[in-house]
Amino acid sequence: LVTYAGTGVDMISMGALTHSSRWLDFSLEVD
């Protein structure tokens, strides 16, 4: 990760952070 950050990229996306996380079901429905 440090190697990639040193290349000057603006963002690093890591799917491993969200791959095993618990999901949350919510809705923004307005009647």
N, CA, C and O atoms as CSV, one atom per row, in Angstrom:
chain,resi,resn,atom,element,x,y,z
A,1,LEU,N,N,0.825,-1.197,0.000
A,1,LEU,CA,C,0.000,0.000,0.000
A,1,LEU,C,C,0.865,1.256,0.000
A,1,LEU,O,O,0.574,2.212,-0.719
A,2,VAL,N,N,1.901,1.257,0.782
A,2,VAL,CA,C,2.799,2.408,0.829
A,2,VAL,C,C,3.462,2.616,-0.523
A,2,VAL,O,O,3.686,3.752,-0.941
A,3,THR,N,N,3.775,1.520,-1.207
A,3,THR,CA,C,4.386,1.609,-2.528
A,3,THR,C,C,3.459,2.323,-3.501
A,3,THR,O,O,3.901,3.182,-4.263
A,4,TYR,N,N,2.183,1.973,-3.479
A,4,TYR,CA,C,1.219,2.615,-4.378
A,4,TYR,C,C,1.003,4.077,-4.004
A,4,TYR,O,O,0.870,4.921,-4.890
A,5,ALA,N,N,0.967,4.387,-2.725
A,5,ALA,CA,C,0.750,5.759,-2.282
A,5,ALA,C,C,1.897,6.662,-2.717
A,5,ALA,O,O,1.691,7.850,-2.964
A,6,GLY,N,N,3.086,6.115,-2.810
A,6,GLY,CA,C,4.246,6.893,-3.212
A,6,GLY,C,C,4.284,7.232,-4.689
A,6,GLY,O,O,5.132,8.014,-5.119
A,7,THR,N,N,3.374,6.656,-5.482
A,7,THR,CA,C,3.368,6.927,-6.919
A,7,THR,C,C,2.610,8.198,-7.264
A,7,THR,O,O,2.605,8.612,-8.424
A,8,GLY,N,N,1.974,8.824,-6.290
A,8,GLY,CA,C,1.263,10.074,-6.536
A,8,GLY,C,C,-0.208,9.911,-6.856
A,8,GLY,O,O,-0.843,10.856,-7.323
A,9,VAL,N,N,-0.766,8.730,-6.614
A,9,VAL,CA,C,-2.188,8.532,-6.885
A,9,VAL,C,C,-3.023,9.334,-5.893
A,9,VAL,O,O,-2.593,9.580,-4.766
A,10,ASP,N,N,-4.217,9.740,-6.316
A,10,ASP,CA,C,-5.096,10.524,-5.452
A,10,ASP,C,C,-5.905,9.648,-4.507
A,10,ASP,O,O,-6.142,10.017,-3.357
A,11,MET,N,N,-6.330,8.478,-5.000
A,11,MET,CA,C,-7.164,7.598,-4.187
A,11,MET,C,C,-6.732,6.156,-4.365
A,11,MET,O,O,-6.269,5.760,-5.435
A,12,ILE,N,N,-6.885,5.384,-3.322
A,12,ILE,CA,C,-6.616,3.951,-3.386
A,12,ILE,C,C,-7.875,3.245,-2.906
A,12,ILE,O,O,-8.323,3.457,-1.779
A,13,SER,N,N,-8.440,2.411,-3.759
A,13,SER,CA,C,-9.654,1.679,-3.414
A,13,SER,C,C,-9.287,0.258,-3.023
A,13,SER,O,O,-8.618,-0.450,-3.776
A,14,MET,N,N,-9.725,-0.151,-1.851
A,14,MET,CA,C,-9.437,-1.501,-1.389
A,14,MET,C,C,-10.744,-2.237,-1.164
A,14,MET,O,O,-11.461,-1.948,-0.206
A,15,GLY,N,N,-11.061,-3.180,-2.032
A,15,GLY,CA,C,-12.279,-3.960,-1.897
A,15,GLY,C,C,-12.270,-4.860,-0.677
A,15,GLY,O,O,-13.330,-5.270,-0.205
A,16,ALA,N,N,-11.097,-5.172,-0.162
A,16,ALA,CA,C,-11.010,-6.044,1.008
A,16,ALA,C,C,-11.650,-5.397,2.232
A,16,ALA,O,O,-12.080,-6.098,3.148
A,17,LEU,N,N,-11.716,-4.075,2.255
A,17,LEU,CA,C,-12.308,-3.388,3.398
A,17,LEU,C,C,-13.819,-3.572,3.442
A,17,LEU,O,O,-14.402,-3.660,4.522
A,18,THR,N,N,-14.459,-3.630,2.274
A,18,THR,CA,C,-15.917,-3.739,2.234
A,18,THR,C,C,-16.394,-5.134,1.862
A,18,THR,O,O,-17.583,-5.428,1.982
A,19,HIS,N,N,-15.498,-5.992,1.417
A,19,HIS,CA,C,-15.901,-7.318,0.948
A,19,HIS,C,C,-16.495,-8.160,2.069
A,19,HIS,O,O,-17.487,-8.856,1.853
A,20,SER,N,N,-15.914,-8.110,3.248
A,20,SER,CA,C,-16.380,-8.969,4.335
A,20,SER,C,C,-17.164,-8.209,5.398
A,20,SER,O,O,-17.442,-8.755,6.466
A,21,SER,N,N,-17.523,-6.962,5.122
A,21,SER,CA,C,-18.264,-6.194,6.116
A,21,SER,C,C,-19.734,-6.602,6.128
A,21,SER,O,O,-20.246,-7.136,5.144
A,22,ARG,N,N,-20.390,-6.352,7.220
A,22,ARG,CA,C,-21.814,-6.656,7.348
A,22,ARG,C,C,-22.612,-5.632,6.548
A,22,ARG,O,O,-22.237,-4.462,6.473
A,23,TRP,N,N,-23.707,-6.078,5.956
A,23,TRP,CA,C,-24.532,-5.162,5.187
A,23,TRP,C,C,-25.591,-4.550,6.081
A,23,TRP,O,O,-25.985,-5.131,7.092
A,24,LEU,N,N,-26.035,-3.395,5.704
A,24,LEU,CA,C,-27.061,-2.685,6.449
A,24,LEU,C,C,-28.163,-2.295,5.473
A,24,LEU,O,O,-27.915,-1.599,4.488
A,25,ASP,N,N,-29.370,-2.742,5.752
A,25,ASP,CA,C,-30.507,-2.457,4.883
A,25,ASP,C,C,-31.263,-1.256,5.429
A,25,ASP,O,O,-31.840,-1.318,6.515
A,26,PHE,N,N,-31.260,-0.169,4.679
A,26,PHE,CA,C,-32.037,0.987,5.091
A,26,PHE,C,C,-32.679,1.625,3.868
A,26,PHE,O,O,-32.200,1.478,2.744
A,27,SER,N,N,-33.750,2.321,4.108
A,27,SER,CA,C,-34.514,2.911,3.013
A,27,SER,C,C,-34.796,4.372,3.320
A,27,SER,O,O,-35.000,4.750,4.474
A,28,LEU,N,N,-34.806,5.188,2.275
A,28,LEU,CA,C,-35.104,6.607,2.440
A,28,LEU,C,C,-36.445,6.942,1.783
A,28,LEU,O,O,-36.600,7.988,1.153
A,29,GLU,N,N,-37.396,6.043,1.943
A,29,GLU,CA,C,-38.717,6.257,1.351
A,29,GLU,C,C,-39.470,7.335,2.124
A,29,GLU,O,O,-39.491,7.338,3.355
A,30,VAL,N,N,-40.085,8.245,1.381
A,30,VAL,CA,C,-40.879,9.309,1.992
A,30,VAL,C,C,-42.279,9.242,1.409
A,30,VAL,O,O,-42.458,9.230,0.192
A,31,ASP,N,N,-43.267,9.199,2.290
A,31,ASP,CA,C,-44.664,9.150,1.823
A,31,ASP,C,C,-45.242,10.538,1.717
A,31,ASP,O,O,-46.403,10.696,1.341
